[in-house]
Amino acid sequence: MDYVPPDNLPESNLLTAMIAGSVAACAQTAITYPFEFVKTGSQLHVGTFASRMKHPSSYFKGCKALMIGNTLKASSRFFIFNSASKFMANENGKTTAPRVVVAGLMTGAIETLWVIPFENIKTTIIQNTLELEKGKPVSKEPTRIVNSVKSETKVVRTTKSPTATQQSFLKTPSTTFTLAIKEIYSTNGIRGFLQGSGLTVFRQMANSMVWFSSYNFIKQGISPNSTDISDVTMLGIGMLSSMSVVAITQPIDVVKTRMQSKDAKQVYRDWMTCVVRTSFNEGISKFWAGWLPRLIKVSSSGNITLVTYQLMEYLLNNSMNEQIFT
């Protein structure tokens, strides 16, 4: 889970927190990205090759996109949470526990908007990389799903000119950050960067609610009256909470990934169609595809982020206290 900042940070510490949070987000993304690659690939139709890439460097394809998105997300988190906490404070300037929870949900929903375009870029790069590995066409024909004369008229009107553009990217698929941006904009326009927006926000809020609910429930079950819990026990509680997140929210993550694929609008059109087609064509178990790499990522991300954040905070505070020419 993402690192949760303390509420009402002093203005003097806000910049330090934003810098430390950004560096921590970069470190966490880089270290855990191979698991993200395998998870995303497993959730796509082409996912059978996700764990058998020929070159190790392939597991970092799309890392730059997600790193930029997570950095923007992390740097804005502290400012948004600080502002939300002040907004939710009572007339005495105090922030109660329920208000902190609301501020946290507000922060999670707003900060997630940063990462949506970069999630789409990442998914396109991973999809292209996997298809190139298989040596097959990167996407399906954009007009292969036509259910009625009415829908056919709509398809012809909206996708007639992009069809040639999409065909050109079949020959030279994009596997770099800048080329993926060009491909998405050329084939789907601005909306191509916003695919799966609602599902992404919903997943983030579900992640937070499930994790914190599970964490508090398990903690109360182990030691309802004592606050003296060992670090090993806390680590175990965190692991069980992460397992709960993956078990409950994995179907949302699978549908989100598929709706952010480059041919999502042609294959599924909307998330409800995606759910129905996946259920009938691939079975219910497909909604938990990629659960293991996601569990590893979710379980380790929080610790990596926290350690890196604390280290950067320590270095920044020490550097600010250094006196020049003394």
C-alpha positions, 0 to 999 in steps of 0.5 A: 500500500502507499505511504500515508502521510501524517495530517497537518504537516507544517509548511516548512516540512511539506516540501521535504515530504513531497521530495522524499515521497517522490524519490520513494515512489521512483524507487518502489516503482523501479524495484517492483516493476517486473511484477507489474509487467507480469501481472499486467501481461497475465491479465491481457489476452496475450498474457501467456508469455508474460513470464517467459520473456527472452530478454530480462530488460523486457520486464522493464518495458513501460517502467518509465511511464508508470514511474512518472505517474507514480512520482506525480501521484506521490508528490501531490499526495502530501499537498492534497492530504494536508489541504484536505485535512485542514478542510476537514478540521473542526472549528478548533482546528482539530482533525478527528479520526473519522475526518482523517479517513474522509481526507484520506479517501479524498486524497486517494481519489484525487491523486489517482487522476494523475496516474491514469494517462500513464497507466494507459501508456504502460499497458500499451507498451506491455501489450506491444512488447508481448505481441512482438515477443510472440511475433503476431499482430499487435491488435485485432481489426478495429471493426471486428465487432459489429452488432447492428446496422446502427452500430456499423454506421457509428463505427464507420463514421468514427474509425474510418480514418484511424483504421489506416493509422492503426494498421501502420502501428501494427507494422511498427508497434511502439515499445517506448514512452514517446512512441506509445504517446504518439500511437495512443493519440494517433489511434484514439485521441485524448480519450485514449489516455483516459481509458479505465478512469472510473475503474482506476479510481474505484480500484484505488478506493477499494484498495484503501478501504479493504486494506485498512478494514482488514488491518484493523480487524486482524489487529483487534482480533490479535490484541484488542486491548494492547498496543504493544505488538511486535514488529514481526506480528505487525508484518504478518498483519500487513501481509494478511491485509495485502492478501485481502486486498488482492483477493477482493479487488483483483477482478476490478484490476483485471477489468481495468487492465483490459479496458486500458488495452489499446483495442479495448473499445473494439473488443469490449466497448465498455466494462460491462461487456468486458465482464460478460465476455471474460466470464463466458469466454475465459471463465471466472478464474480469469478475473484473478489472473496475475494475483501472485505478482500483484500480491508480491508487489502490494506486500513489498511496496509499502515497506520499500516506500517507507524505508526510502521515504525515511532515508530521504527525509533524514538526508534532506533534514540534515542537509537543510541544517548544515551551515555554510562556511562555518 
